[in-house]
Amino acid sequence: MTVIIDPQQAGISGNMVVGSLIDMGADKESVVEVMEYYGSYFGQVKVKVDLVDKAGIQATWVDVECADHRAISYPKLLETLDGIKHEKVTPTILNFAKKVFKTIAIAESQVHGVDMDKIHFHEVGAADAVADIIGASYAFHELGLNGKKIYGLPPALGGGRIKSDHGNLTVPAPATMEILKNIPALGGPVSQELTTPTGAALMVNMVDEFSQFYPLITNSKVAYGAGKLELEFPNVLRIVLGNSPLPTDKISILETNLDDVTGEVLGHTVDRLMEEGALDVTIIPTIAKKNRPGHLLRVISKSHMNNVLLETIIRETGTLGVRTIPYVHRNIVNREIVPVEVDFDGKIRTVRLKVAKIGEEIVNVTVEYEDARKVSEEIQVPLKDVIRFINQQIPF
């Protein structure tokens, strides 16, 4: 099962997350119960849930009414949460909520340059923020989404300026920027705050992988959580639940243009990159500057191998720069190597087959080149004939 959190259109806030999870199927009465229960330890809280129309989209609106907004220190917040018991809030749910609070606390301490244990929060300690985070944590786990593959799309941040306890701030708020650093995001499209620190903190703790595009899935349910603003477009957070026919992973692409490197050096560079751990290396003929013939060297890499492979490219080719395209999303088929015995005129040889599957369906079978080449040399039969013979003998 695959989950996509899509805040590209109208950003993400705490109540939008809770609303979308209720719309996804979380029990409304239970969510409201735990939100009011925990929120009451920090102020007077009343939670209302309604279906509303947001520019033509029906969405679930969660309104957290809070009579007071007391400030509280981060250590006191954690101490209070640890002292609260509710039969529906398991230690796993509470620990997830505490991780979200920690994300905000770290961001605020970075912004203000003060140790995390010595600062007081207005937004973090407010009863409505506590209610939102506990409610979202509970609904997230009640739906069984923890442990599922969760993608996040770039959130719309908004723009303009907002009033806060620290004076007028530029949107996105400094804490929001700190939480979302190294994560793709979108500016605008209005002069309003669309992504809040609470929403951003919930998102980064829920998401396994951020992507700029929708992964390949078959949708089974789409849910919408409403924001408070009335905009010219649907002010909603969308969450999509579906199934992916193909597994996915995250890679980087490294590439550089070469117009003064010999064929021997290119071939050696390919070998060195594969030895160092590249997943794949491609050399593409191209026309470089001043209409000189050249080559595009492209390397597919696991992100943690980027620095090693970058250095290898530079040392082996002498290039002055390598482009890095990080966090590329790719779909892959399940693959397994299956050894089989093949009878070549009474001589039994074991060769390995690469079997590709989508689910349990076999979509392709190929013999490993090195095995076929070895058989070709041993029995003195052309490689193409050996491969054809093996393909005819494949048992599936």
C-alpha positions in Angstrom: 0.0 0.0 0.0 1.2 3.5 -0.9 0.2 6.8 0.6 0.8 10.2 -1.0 0.5 13.5 0.9 -0.1 16.2 -1.6 0.1 19.8 -0.3 1.1 21.3 -3.7 -2.0 23.4 -4.1 -2.8 24.9 -0.7 0.0 23.9 1.7 -0.4 21.9 4.9 -1.4 22.7 8.5 -2.2 20.7 11.6 -5.9 20.8 11.2 -5.7 20.0 7.5 -3.8 16.9 8.3 -6.4 15.8 10.9 -9.2 16.6 8.5 -7.7 14.6 5.6 -7.1 11.6 7.9 -10.7 11.7 9.1 -11.8 12.0 5.5 -9.6 8.9 4.8 -11.6 6.9 7.3 -10.2 7.6 10.8 -13.0 7.4 13.4 -14.2 11.0 13.9 -15.6 10.6 17.4 -12.4 9.0 18.7 -10.1 11.6 17.0 -12.2 14.5 18.6 -12.1 12.7 21.9 -8.3 12.5 22.2 -7.8 16.0 20.8 -10.1 17.5 23.4 -8.7 15.3 26.2 -5.0 16.2 25.6 -5.8 19.8 24.6 -7.6 20.4 27.9 -4.3 20.0 29.8 -3.0 23.1 28.0 -6.1 25.3 27.8 -9.8 25.2 27.0 -10.3 23.3 23.8 -13.4 22.4 21.7 -13.2 20.5 18.4 -15.8 20.6 15.7 -15.7 18.5 12.5 -17.8 19.3 9.5 -18.0 18.7 5.7 -17.4 21.9 3.8 -17.1 23.1 0.2 -13.8 24.5 -0.8 -14.1 26.0 -4.3 -16.0 23.0 -5.5 -14.2 20.3 -3.5 -15.9 18.6 -0.5 -13.4 18.4 2.3 -13.4 17.7 6.0 -13.0 20.8 8.2 -11.6 20.4 11.7 -12.1 23.5 13.8 -10.1 23.7 17.0 -11.5 26.4 19.2 -9.1 27.5 22.0 -10.0 30.0 24.6 -6.4 30.7 25.7 -2.9 30.4 24.2 -0.5 29.8 27.1 3.2 29.6 26.5 5.0 26.6 27.8 8.6 25.4 27.8 9.6 22.4 25.7 10.7 20.3 28.8 7.5 21.1 30.6 5.5 20.2 27.5 7.1 16.8 27.4 6.7 16.3 31.1 3.0 17.1 30.8 2.4 14.8 27.9 4.1 11.9 29.7 1.8 12.4 32.7 -1.4 12.2 30.5 -3.0 8.8 30.1 -5.7 7.9 27.6 -6.7 4.3 26.8 -6.8 5.0 23.0 -3.4 6.7 22.9 -0.7 4.0 22.9 3.0 4.7 23.7 3.7 4.4 19.9 1.2 7.2 19.2 2.5 9.4 21.9 6.1 8.8 20.9 5.2 9.8 17.3 3.6 13.0 18.6 6.6 13.8 20.7 8.8 13.4 17.6 6.7 16.0 15.9 7.1 18.4 18.9 10.8 17.8 18.9 11.0 18.7 15.2 9.4 22.1 15.9 11.5 22.6 19.0 14.7 22.0 17.1 13.6 24.4 14.4 12.7 27.1 16.9 16.0 26.8 18.8 17.9 27.1 15.5 15.9 30.2 14.5 16.3 31.9 17.9 19.8 30.7 18.6 18.8 29.4 22.1 19.2 25.9 23.6 16.1 23.8 23.1 15.7 23.1 26.8 15.7 26.8 27.7 13.2 28.3 25.3 9.5 28.8 25.6 7.1 28.3 22.8 3.9 30.1 22.1 2.8 28.1 19.0 4.1 24.8 20.3 2.6 25.1 23.7 -0.8 26.4 22.5 -3.6 24.0 23.3 -4.8 24.0 19.6 -1.3 22.8 18.4 -1.3 20.1 21.0 -4.8 19.0 19.9 -3.8 19.0 16.2 -0.6 17.0 16.7 -2.1 14.4 19.1 -5.2 14.1 16.8 -3.1 13.7 13.7 -0.8 11.1 15.4 -3.8 9.1 16.6 -5.6 9.2 13.3 -2.4 8.3 11.4 -1.9 5.2 13.5 -5.5 4.2 13.7 -5.6 4.0 9.9 -2.5 1.8 10.0 -0.5 4.2 7.9 2.6 3.9 10.0 4.9 1.4 8.3 3.4 2.1 4.9 5.4 3.7 2.1 4.5 7.4 2.3 5.5 10.0 -0.4 5.4 13.7 0.1 5.0 16.2 -2.7 6.4 19.8 -2.5 4.2 21.9 -0.2 2.9 25.3 -1.3 4.3 27.8 1.2 2.3 31.0 0.5 3.8 34.4 0.7 3.4 37.9 2.2 3.7 38.6 5.9 1.9 37.4 9.1 1.6 38.6 12.7 3.1 36.4 15.4 4.2 36.6 19.0 7.6 37.6 17.6 6.2 40.5 15.5 5.5 40.6 11.8 7.2 37.7 9.9 7.8 37.0 6.3 6.0 33.9 4.9 7.1 31.2 5.1 7.8 31.5 8.8 11.4 31.0 9.9 10.5 27.8 11.8 8.7 26.4 8.7 11.8 27.1 6.5 14.0 25.4 9.1 11.8 22.3 9.2 11.6 22.1 5.4 15.3 22.6 4.6 16.6 20.2 2.0 13.0 19.4 1.0 11.5 20.7 -2.3 8.8 23.3 -1.8 6.7 25.8 -3.9 6.3 29.5 -3.4 2.9 31.2 -3.4 0.5 31.1 -5.0 -1.1 33.7 -2.6 0.0 36.2 -0.1 -1.1 34.1 2.8 0.5 31.5 5.1 -0.3 28.1 3.6 2.2 25.9 5.3 2.5 26.2 9.0 5.3 24.9 11.3 2.9 22.3 12.8 1.9 21.1 9.3 5.4 20.9 8.1 6.6 19.0 11.2 3.8 16.5 10.8 4.6 16.0 7.2 8.4 15.4 7.6 7.7 12.9 10.3 5.1 11.0 8.3 6.9 11.0 4.9 9.5 8.4 3.9 10.4 10.0 0.6 9.8 13.4 -1.0 9.2 13.5 -4.7 8.4 16.3 -7.2 6.0 14.0 -9.1 3.3 11.5 -8.4 4.7 8.0 -8.1 3.1 5.3 -10.2 0.1 4.0 -8.2 -3.5 2.8 -8.7 -5.7 5.0 -6.6 -8.1 3.4 -4.2 -9.1 6.4 -2.1 -8.6 10.2 -2.2 -9.3 12.3 1.0 -9.4 16.0 1.5 -8.7 18.1 4.6 -9.9 21.7 4.5 -7.9 24.8 5.5 -9.4 27.9 7.1 -8.8 30.3 4.3 -11.3 31.1 1.6 -9.3 31.2 -1.6 -9.9 31.4 -5.4 -8.8 27.7 -5.6 -9.6 24.7 -3.4 -7.9 25.3 0.0 -7.4 21.6 0.7 -4.8 19.1 1.6 -5.1 15.9 -0.5 -4.0 12.5 0.7 -4.1 9.6 -1.8 -4.2 5.9 -0.8 -3.3 3.3 -3.5 -1.2 0.4 -4.6 1.9 0.6 -6.6 2.4 -2.2 -9.2 6.2 -1.7 -9.0 8.6 -1.3 -6.1 10.5 2.0 -5.9 13.7 3.3 -4.7 15.6 6.6 -4.5 18.7 7.3 -6.6 20.9 10.2 -7.7 22.2 10.9 -11.3 25.7 12.3 -11.8 26.7 13.6 -15.2 29.3 15.6 -17.1 30.2 16.6 -20.6 33.5 15.3 -22.0 35.0 16.5 -25.3 38.7 15.9 -24.8 38.9 12.3 -23.5 40.0 9.3 -25.5 38.0 6.1 -25.9 40.5 4.2 -23.8 40.0 6.6 -20.9 36.2 6.5 -21.3 36.2 2.7 -21.1 38.5 2.6 -18.1 36.3 5.2 -16.4 33.3 3.0 -16.8 35.1 0.1 -15.3 36.3 2.2 -12.3 32.9 3.6 -11.6 31.3 0.2 -11.6 34.1 -1.0 -9.3 33.4 1.9 -6.9 29.7 1.0 -6.6 27.8 2.8 -9.4 24.5 1.2 -10.3 24.8 1.9 -14.0 27.1 4.0 -16.3 26.1 5.3 -19.7 28.1 7.2 -22.3 26.1 9.1 -24.9 27.6 10.6 -28.0 26.8 14.3 -28.3 27.9 17.6 -29.8 29.7 19.8 -27.3 30.6 23.5 -27.4 32.2 24.9 -30.6 30.5 22.0 -32.4 33.1 19.5 -31.2 32.0 15.9 -30.9 31.9 14.8 -27.3 30.3 12.4 -24.8 27.8 12.7 -22.0 28.9 10.5 -19.1 25.9 9.6 -16.9 26.1 7.6 -13.7 23.2 6.2 -11.6 24.1 6.1 -8.0 22.8 5.5 -4.5 22.8 8.9 -2.8 25.3 7.9 -0.1 27.8 7.0 -2.9 27.7 10.4 -4.6 30.9 11.8 -3.1 33.0 8.7 -3.9 31.8 8.5 -7.5 32.1 12.3 -8.0 35.8 12.1 -7.1 36.3 9.1 -9.4 34.8 10.9 -12.3 37.0 14.0 -11.8 40.2 12.0 -11.2 39.7 9.7 -14.2 38.5 12.1 -16.8 39.9 15.5 -15.7 36.5 17.1 -16.0 36.1 20.5 -14.2 32.6 19.9 -12.9 30.0 17.2 -12.4 26.2 17.8 -12.2 24.3 16.1 -9.4 20.6 15.4 -9.7 19.6 14.2 -6.3 16.6 12.3 -5.0 15.4 10.9 -8.3 12.5 8.5 -8.0 12.5 5.4 -10.1 10.2 2.4 -10.4 11.9 -1.0 -10.5 10.7 -4.6 -11.1 11.4 -7.3 -8.6 14.4 -9.4 -9.8 15.9 -12.7 -8.7 18.7 -14.8 -10.0 17.7 -18.4 -10.7 20.3 -21.1 -11.5 19.2 -23.8 -14.1 20.8 -26.7 -15.7 20.9 -26.8 -19.5 21.9 -29.9 -21.6 24.2 -29.0 -24.4 24.5 -32.3 -26.4 24.9 -34.4 -23.3 27.1 -31.8 -21.5 25.2 -30.3 -18.5 26.0 -26.7 -17.8 24.6 -24.5 -15.0 23.7 -21.0 -16.1 22.0 -18.2 -14.2 18.8 -16.6 -15.3 17.6 -13.1 -14.3 13.9 -13.3 -13.7 11.9 -10.1 -13.6 8.4 -10.0 -12.0 5.6 -7.6 -11.4 3.9 -9.1 -8.4 3.9 -12.8 -9.1 3.8 -12.4 -12.9 7.0 -13.1 -14.7 7.5 -10.4 -17.3 11.0 -11.1 -18.6 13.7 -13.8 -18.4 17.3 -13.3 -19.6 20.4 -15.4 -19.3 23.4 -13.8 -17.5 25.8 -12.7 -20.2 28.9 -14.0 -18.4 27.4 -17.5 -18.0 26.4 -17.6 -21.7 29.8 -16.4 -22.8 31.6 -19.0 -20.7 29.4 -21.8 -22.2 30.1 -20.4 -25.7 33.9 -20.6 -25.1 33.8 -24.1 -23.6 31.6 -25.8 -26.3 33.0 -23.6 -29.2 29.5 -22.5 -30.3 28.7 -18.8 -31.3 27.3 -16.8 -28.3 24.1 -15.9 -30.2 23.4 -19.6 -30.7 24.0 -20.4 -27.1 21.7 -17.7 -25.9 19.0 -18.8 -28.3 19.3 -22.4 -27.2 19.1 -21.5 -23.5 16.0 -19.3 -24.2 14.3 -22.3 -25.8 15.1 -24.5 -22.7 13.8 -22.0 -20.1 11.4 -23.9 -17.9 9.1 -20.9 -17.3 
